[in-house]
Amino acid sequence: MKRFRTTATALAAALLCLCTAACGSPSEAVIETTPPVVIQPAKAKDSYITVGLSETFSYTDKTGNVYNAVYIIPKIDIDSEDAEAANEEINEKYLNDFASANNEVAAHNSLTCDSLDYDCYQDDTLLSVLIRRVYFSHTVDYSVYNFNVKTGRRLSSEALCEAVGKSYDSAMATLESKLKYDYAGKYATASQPKNYEEDLKKTMSEDNLKASLFFLDSKGKLNAVCKEYTSVGTGEFSVVLSL
């Protein structure tokens, strides 16, 4: 019996030594190593604009002529109060055109609005949207929405110029020159419309120039929408001028 206890004691001692050799001393800290967590930066979105509503209207007028018209409006896909407000503004301004077209098609009447569409430019920082509505009378009106996609803020014409590295004053000077040239090319003719000088003065007024809407075309070039006043037709027209 004594020999058995001695053998058991020796065996226990051997196991203790083996455990100590494998695990270190009881007072030694055990260091666990795990692969570092790498947080990937969020990628820029492929697009900050989507189709808000699109519909094709096909109708036959009372004389049998068949027409097709496409209406499409955008939705600005930026998570900000400014973008939300812009989308509400777009819907408020253009959704009635869809309702009116449905009523006109049902009545076999020609559409008041021939087409409704948009163009846009976007990069990692900027989104610029131009909405274009063409009426049956061939007049056109426009809406412009410019955003910094990183901040979600809507940009004024001045802020857009700054964002593309262009002086606002310089852009306005270019606009003034090009607007006057465009106006004269259309109306300073042998059959010059009445009130030409008066309408030219109104067109070139500081208030009209400052009301112009700056935007970036699909190639990122600065443009402006501006009004021209004349006694011809409806009395005023919106024009797009490259700056």
KOLRO-379125 format. One line per 10 residues: number of its first residue (from 0); their letters; for each residue x negated, y negated, z of N, C-alpha, C, O. Coordinates in steps of 0.2 Angstrom, whole numbers. Atoms other than C-alpha are relative to their C-alpha. Layout:
<sites>
NUM	a	X Y Z X Y Z X Y Z X Y Z | ...
</sites>
This chain:
<sites>
0	mkrfrttata	-4 6 0 0 0 0 -4 -6 0 -3 -11 -3 | 4 6 0 -14 -12 4 -3 -1 -7 -4 -7 -9 | 3 0 7 -22 -8 -13 5 -3 -5 3 -7 -9 | -5 3 5 -6 -13 -22 1 -7 1 1 -11 -4 | 0 8 -1 -5 -30 -14 -5 -3 -2 -5 -9 -5 | 6 4 2 -22 -34 -18 0 0 -8 -2 -5 -11 | -1 0 7 -19 -29 -36 5 -5 -3 4 -9 -8 | -6 4 2 -3 -39 -37 -3 -8 1 -1 -12 -3 | 2 6 -2 -12 -54 -29 -5 -2 -6 -5 -8 -8 | 5 1 5 -26 -53 -42 3 -2 -7 1 -6 -11
10	laaallclct	-4 1 6 -13 -52 -56 3 -7 0 3 -10 -6 | -4 7 -1 -4 -68 -50 -5 -5 -1 -4 -10 -5 | 6 5 0 -21 -77 -49 -2 -1 -8 -3 -6 -10 | 2 0 7 -25 -72 -67 5 -4 -4 4 -8 -9 | -5 3 4 -8 -78 -74 0 -8 2 1 -11 -3 | 0 7 -2 -10 -95 -64 -6 -3 -4 -5 -9 -7 | 5 2 4 -27 -97 -73 2 -1 -7 0 -6 -10 | -2 0 7 -20 -93 -90 5 -6 -1 4 -9 -6 | -4 5 1 -6 -105 -87 -3 -7 0 -1 -12 -4 | 3 6 -1 -17 -119 -81 -4 -2 -6 -5 -8 -8
20	aacgspseav	4 1 6 -29 -117 -96 4 -2 -6 2 -6 -10 | -4 2 5 -14 -118 -108 3 -7 0 4 -10 -5 | -4 6 -1 -5 -132 -101 -3 -6 3 -1 -12 4 | 3 5 -4 -18 -143 -92 1 0 7 5 4 10 | -1 0 -7 -19 -147 -74 7 -3 2 9 -7 -2 | -6 3 -2 -3 -151 -65 1 -8 0 6 -10 -1 | 0 7 0 -8 -169 -63 -1 -4 -7 0 -10 -7 | 1 3 6 -12 -172 -81 6 -1 -4 11 3 -5 | -6 2 3 1 -181 -91 1 3 -7 -4 4 -11 | -1 -4 6 9 -172 -106 3 -5 -5 8 -9 -4
30	iettppvviq	-2 5 5 10 -183 -121 3 3 -6 1 7 -10 | -4 -2 6 23 -180 -134 -1 -5 -6 0 -11 -5 | 1 5 6 20 -187 -152 6 2 -5 7 8 -6 | -6 0 5 35 -190 -164 -2 -4 -6 -5 -10 -5 | 1 4 5 34 -197 -181 3 -7 1 9 -7 3 | -3 6 -1 37 -216 -181 6 -1 -4 7 2 -10 | -6 1 4 54 -222 -186 -1 -6 -4 -3 -12 -2 | 1 6 5 53 -233 -202 6 -2 -2 10 1 -5 | -6 3 2 67 -245 -205 -1 -3 -7 -5 -8 -7 | 1 2 6 69 -248 -223 4 -7 -1 10 -7 1
40	pakakdsyit	-4 6 0 74 -266 -227 6 1 -5 6 5 -10 | -6 -1 4 92 -268 -235 -2 -2 -7 -5 -8 -8 | 1 1 7 91 -268 -254 6 -6 -2 11 -6 1 | -5 5 3 99 -283 -263 6 4 -4 4 9 -7 | -5 -3 4 116 -279 -270 -1 -1 -8 -4 -6 -10 | 1 0 8 117 -275 -289 4 -6 -2 3 -9 -7 | -4 6 2 131 -288 -290 4 -3 6 6 1 10 | -3 4 -5 139 -301 -280 7 -2 -3 10 -7 0 | -7 2 3 155 -302 -291 3 6 -3 -1 10 -6 | -4 -5 3 168 -290 -296 6 -3 -3 8 -8 -3
50	vglsetfsyt	-6 2 3 184 -290 -306 6 -1 5 7 4 8 | -5 1 -4 198 -297 -296 7 3 -2 10 6 1 | -6 -2 3 212 -294 -308 -1 0 -7 -4 -5 -10 | 0 0 7 213 -289 -326 6 3 -3 9 8 -1 | -6 -2 4 228 -287 -338 0 -2 -7 -2 -8 -9 | 0 1 7 230 -286 -356 8 -1 -2 12 4 -1 | -7 1 1 246 -293 -363 1 0 -8 -3 -3 -12 | -1 -1 7 253 -288 -380 7 -2 -1 12 1 2 | -7 2 1 268 -296 -387 1 -2 -7 -3 -3 -11 | -2 1 7 278 -299 -403 5 -6 0 10 -6 4
60	dktgnvynav	-4 6 0 285 -316 -407 6 1 -4 7 6 -7 | -6 -1 3 302 -319 -414 0 0 -8 5 2 -11 | 1 -1 8 295 -319 -432 -4 6 -1 -5 7 -7 | 3 -7 2 287 -302 -430 -8 0 1 -11 5 0 | 7 0 -1 269 -308 -427 -2 3 7 1 2 12 | 3 -3 -5 259 -297 -415 -6 -3 3 -11 -5 -1 | 6 3 -3 247 -304 -402 -2 4 6 2 7 9 | 3 -3 -6 235 -298 -389 -4 -5 4 -7 -9 1 | 4 5 -4 228 -308 -375 -2 4 7 1 8 10 | 4 -3 -5 216 -303 -361 0 -5 6 -3 -10 4
70	yiipkidids	1 4 -5 217 -311 -344 -4 4 5 -3 10 7 | 4 -3 -5 203 -307 -331 -3 -6 4 -5 -11 2 | 3 4 -5 198 -316 -315 -5 3 4 -4 9 6 | 5 -3 -4 183 -313 -304 2 0 8 7 -4 10 | 0 0 -8 182 -309 -285 -7 -1 2 -12 3 0 | 7 0 -3 166 -315 -276 -1 4 5 3 4 11 | 1 -5 -4 159 -301 -267 -5 -2 5 -11 2 5 | 5 2 -5 150 -310 -253 4 -1 7 9 -3 7 | -3 0 -7 154 -308 -234 -1 -7 3 -6 -8 7 | 1 6 -3 156 -326 -229 7 -4 -1 11 -2 -5
80	edaeaaneei	-6 4 0 170 -339 -225 0 -4 -7 6 -5 -9 | 0 4 7 165 -349 -241 2 4 -5 6 2 -10 | -2 -5 5 167 -334 -252 7 2 1 11 2 -4 | -7 -1 -1 184 -330 -244 4 -6 -2 9 -4 -5 | -4 5 2 190 -347 -247 0 -1 -7 5 -3 -10 | 0 0 8 184 -347 -265 5 5 -3 8 3 -8 | -4 -5 3 193 -331 -268 8 -2 1 12 -1 -4 | -7 2 -1 209 -338 -261 2 -6 -5 7 -6 -7 | -1 6 5 207 -354 -272 1 3 -7 5 1 -11 | 0 -3 6 204 -343 -287 7 3 -1 11 2 -6
90	nekylndfas	-7 -3 1 220 -333 -284 6 -5 0 10 -4 -4 | -5 5 0 230 -348 -280 1 -4 -7 6 -6 -9 | 0 3 6 225 -356 -296 2 4 -6 5 1 -11 | -1 -4 6 226 -342 -308 5 6 0 7 8 -5 | -5 -6 0 238 -328 -302 7 -2 -3 10 2 -6 | -6 2 4 253 -338 -309 0 1 -7 5 2 -10 | 0 -2 7 246 -336 -326 2 7 -2 5 8 -7 | -2 -7 1 248 -318 -325 8 1 0 11 4 -4 | -7 0 -1 266 -320 -319 4 -3 -6 8 0 -9 | -3 3 6 270 -332 -333 -1 4 -6 4 4 -10
100	annevaahns	1 -4 6 263 -321 -346 5 6 0 7 7 -6 | -5 -5 0 274 -307 -341 7 -2 -2 10 1 -5 | -7 3 2 289 -318 -342 0 -2 -7 6 -1 -10 | 0 3 7 284 -325 -359 0 6 -5 3 6 -10 | 0 -6 4 281 -307 -366 7 3 0 9 5 -5 | -7 -3 0 298 -301 -360 5 -4 -4 9 -2 -7 | -5 4 3 306 -316 -368 -2 -1 -8 1 -4 -12 | 2 1 7 296 -314 -385 -3 -7 -1 -2 -9 -7 | 3 7 2 288 -331 -383 -7 0 0 -10 5 3 | 7 0 0 271 -336 -387 -3 -2 7 0 -5 11
110	ltcdsldydc	3 2 -6 259 -337 -372 -2 -7 1 -5 -10 -4 | 3 6 -1 255 -353 -364 -7 0 1 -11 -5 -2 | 7 -1 0 238 -347 -360 -2 6 -4 0 11 -4 | 2 -5 5 229 -338 -374 -5 5 3 -5 11 1 | 5 -5 -3 215 -331 -364 -3 -3 7 -2 -9 8 | 3 2 -7 207 -331 -346 -5 5 1 -4 11 2 | 6 -4 -1 190 -325 -343 -5 -4 4 -4 -9 6 | 6 4 -4 173 -329 -334 -6 3 -2 -7 8 -5 | 7 -1 1 155 -329 -336 -4 -1 7 -2 -4 11 | 3 2 -6 142 -328 -322 -8 1 -1 -10 5 -6
120	yqddtllsvl	8 -1 0 123 -328 -318 -1 2 7 2 -1 12 | 2 -2 -7 116 -320 -303 -7 3 1 -10 6 -4 | 6 -3 -1 99 -316 -296 -1 1 8 5 2 11 | 0 -2 -7 92 -312 -278 2 -6 5 3 -4 10 | -2 5 -4 97 -329 -272 6 -4 -2 10 -6 2 | -5 4 3 110 -337 -283 5 4 -3 4 9 -7 | -6 -3 4 127 -333 -290 4 -6 -3 5 -11 1 | -3 5 3 135 -345 -302 5 3 -5 4 7 -9 | -5 -3 3 152 -342 -309 4 -5 -4 6 -11 -1 | -4 5 4 162 -351 -323 6 4 -3 6 8 -6
130	irrvyfshtv	-6 -3 3 180 -347 -326 3 -5 -5 3 -11 -4 | -2 4 5 187 -352 -342 8 2 -2 9 8 -3 | -7 -1 2 206 -354 -347 1 -4 -6 0 -10 -6 | -2 3 7 211 -357 -365 7 0 -1 11 5 -1 | -7 1 1 228 -364 -368 2 1 -8 -2 1 -12 | -2 -1 7 239 -361 -384 -1 -6 -4 -2 -6 -10 | 1 6 4 236 -379 -388 -7 -1 -1 -9 -6 -4 | 8 0 2 217 -375 -389 -4 -4 5 -10 -5 5 | 4 4 -5 213 -386 -374 -3 6 5 0 11 6 | 4 -4 -5 201 -378 -361 -1 -3 7 -3 -9 7
140	dysvynfnvk	2 3 -7 199 -380 -342 -4 5 3 -4 11 1 | 5 -4 -3 186 -373 -331 0 -1 7 2 -6 10 | 2 0 -7 182 -369 -313 -7 3 1 -9 7 -3 | 7 -2 -1 165 -367 -306 -1 2 7 1 -2 12 | 2 -2 -6 158 -358 -291 -7 2 1 -9 7 -3 | 7 -1 -1 140 -358 -285 -1 2 7 1 -1 12 | 2 -3 -7 133 -348 -270 -7 2 1 -10 4 -4 | 6 -3 -2 118 -344 -261 2 6 3 5 7 8 | -2 -6 -2 120 -326 -259 -3 3 7 -1 7 10 | 3 -1 -7 108 -325 -244 4 -3 6 4 0 11
150	tgrrlsseal	-3 3 -5 117 -337 -234 8 0 0 11 -1 5 | -8 0 1 135 -335 -241 3 -7 -1 9 -7 -1 | -2 7 1 136 -354 -243 2 -2 -7 -2 0 -12 | -2 3 7 145 -362 -258 -5 -6 -1 -5 -10 4 | 5 5 1 133 -374 -266 3 -6 -4 7 -5 -9 | -2 6 4 137 -392 -272 -5 0 -6 -10 3 -7 | 4 1 6 130 -398 -289 -7 -2 2 -12 0 -1 | 6 2 -3 116 -407 -279 -4 6 2 -10 7 1 | 3 -6 -3 112 -391 -270 -3 5 -5 -8 8 -4 | 2 -5 6 112 -380 -286 -6 -3 -3 -11 1 -5
160	ceavgksyds	6 3 3 99 -392 -294 -6 1 4 -11 3 2 | 6 -1 -4 88 -391 -279 -2 7 0 -8 8 0 | 2 -7 0 89 -372 -279 -4 2 -6 -8 7 -6 | 3 -2 6 83 -371 -297 -6 -5 -1 -9 -5 -7 | 6 4 1 69 -384 -294 1 -6 -5 -4 -8 -8 | -1 5 5 77 -398 -304 3 -6 4 7 -5 9 | -2 6 -3 80 -416 -298 8 -2 -2 9 -1 -8 | -7 1 2 99 -420 -297 0 -7 -4 4 -7 -9 | -1 6 4 96 -438 -303 -3 1 -7 0 -2 -11 | 2 -2 6 86 -431 -317 5 3 -4 6 2 -10
170	amatlesklk	-5 -4 4 100 -419 -322 6 -5 -2 8 -4 -7 | -6 4 2 113 -433 -321 -2 -5 -5 2 -7 -10 | 3 4 5 102 -444 -332 1 4 -7 3 1 -12 | 0 -4 6 101 -430 -345 8 1 -2 9 1 -8 | -7 -1 1 120 -427 -343 3 -6 -3 7 -6 -8 | -3 7 2 124 -446 -346 -2 0 -8 2 -3 -12 | 3 1 7 113 -446 -362 4 5 -5 6 3 -10 | -3 -5 4 120 -429 -369 8 -2 -1 11 0 -6 | -7 1 0 138 -434 -365 2 -6 -5 6 -5 -9 | -1 6 4 137 -451 -374 -2 2 -7 2 0 -12
180	ydyagkyata	1 -3 7 129 -442 -389 5 4 -3 7 4 -9 | -5 -4 2 142 -429 -390 7 -4 -1 10 -2 -6 | -6 3 1 156 -441 -388 0 -4 -7 5 -4 -11 | 1 4 6 149 -453 -402 1 5 -6 4 3 -11 | 0 -4 5 147 -438 -413 7 3 -2 8 4 -8 | -7 -2 2 165 -433 -412 5 -6 -2 9 -5 -6 | -5 5 0 174 -450 -411 -2 -6 -4 2 -10 -6 | 2 6 3 163 -464 -418 -1 1 -8 -6 1 -11 | 0 -2 7 168 -460 -436 4 -6 -4 6 -11 -1 | -4 5 4 176 -470 -450 7 0 2 10 -6 2
190	sqpknyeedl	-7 -1 -3 193 -464 -443 0 -1 7 4 3 10 | 1 1 -7 188 -470 -426 7 0 4 11 -5 2 | -7 1 -3 203 -467 -414 1 -7 4 -4 -10 5 | -1 6 -4 211 -482 -406 -2 1 7 -3 6 10 | 2 0 -7 205 -487 -389 -7 3 1 -8 6 6 | 6 -3 -1 188 -480 -393 -4 -2 5 -7 1 10 | 4 3 -5 178 -492 -383 2 1 7 -1 2 12 | -3 -1 -7 190 -491 -368 -1 7 2 -3 9 8 | 0 -7 -2 190 -472 -368 -8 2 1 -9 6 5 | 7 -2 -1 171 -471 -370 -2 -3 6 -6 1 10
200	kktmsednlk	2 3 -7 169 -483 -355 2 5 6 -1 6 10 | -2 -5 -5 180 -471 -345 -4 6 0 -5 9 6 | 4 -6 0 171 -456 -351 -7 -1 3 -9 4 7 | 7 1 -3 154 -463 -346 0 -4 7 -5 -6 9 | 0 3 -7 160 -470 -329 -4 4 5 -4 10 4 | 4 -4 -5 150 -466 -314 5 5 4 3 11 5 | -5 -4 -3 166 -458 -306 1 7 -5 1 12 -2 | -1 -6 4 168 -446 -321 -6 4 -1 -6 10 0 | 6 -3 0 150 -442 -322 -1 4 7 -3 10 6 | 1 -4 -7 149 -437 -303 5 5 1 4 10 5
210	aslffldskg	-5 -5 -1 165 -427 -305 -2 6 -5 1 12 -4 | 3 -6 4 155 -415 -317 -1 6 4 -3 5 10 | 2 -6 -4 153 -397 -312 -6 3 -3 -6 5 -9 | 6 -3 2 136 -390 -313 0 7 1 3 10 6 | 0 -8 0 133 -371 -316 -6 2 -4 -9 -1 -8 | 6 -3 3 120 -359 -322 4 5 -5 8 9 -4 | -2 -5 5 124 -350 -339 -3 7 1 -6 8 6 | 2 -7 -1 121 -331 -341 -7 1 0 -10 6 2 | 7 0 0 103 -335 -344 -3 -4 5 -10 -4 5 | 3 3 -5 101 -345 -329 -2 -8 -1 -5 -11 3
220	klnavckeyt	2 7 2 100 -362 -338 6 -5 3 11 -3 3 | -5 4 -3 108 -377 -330 5 -3 -5 2 -6 -10 | -5 3 4 124 -383 -338 5 -5 4 5 -4 10 | -5 4 -3 138 -395 -334 7 -1 -4 7 -1 -10 | -7 1 3 157 -396 -337 2 -8 2 1 -10 7 | -1 7 -1 162 -414 -340 6 -2 -4 8 1 -9 | -6 2 4 178 -423 -346 -2 -6 -5 -6 -10 -4 | 1 6 5 179 -434 -362 7 -2 -1 12 2 -2 | -7 3 0 194 -446 -363 0 -3 -7 -4 -6 -10 | -1 2 7 201 -450 -380 8 -1 -1 12 2 2
230	svgtgefsvv	-7 1 2 218 -456 -388 2 6 -4 8 6 -6 | -1 -6 5 217 -440 -399 3 6 5 1 7 10 | -3 -6 -3 228 -425 -394 3 -1 7 7 -6 8 | -3 1 -7 231 -423 -375 -3 -6 4 0 -7 9 | 3 6 -4 220 -438 -370 -6 2 3 -10 -3 5 | 7 -2 -3 206 -428 -362 -1 7 -1 3 11 -2 | 2 -7 2 196 -413 -365 -6 1 5 -10 -3 6 | 6 -2 -3 183 -403 -355 -5 2 -4 -3 6 -9 | 6 -3 4 166 -400 -363 -5 3 5 -6 1 10 | 6 -3 -3 151 -390 -358 -6 -2 -3 -7 -1 -9
240	lsl	7 3 2 134 -398 -360 -6 4 3 -6 4 9 | 7 -3 -3 117 -389 -358 -4 -6 2 -5 -11 -1 | 5 5 -3 105 -399 -347 -7 2 -1 -11 -1 2
</sites>
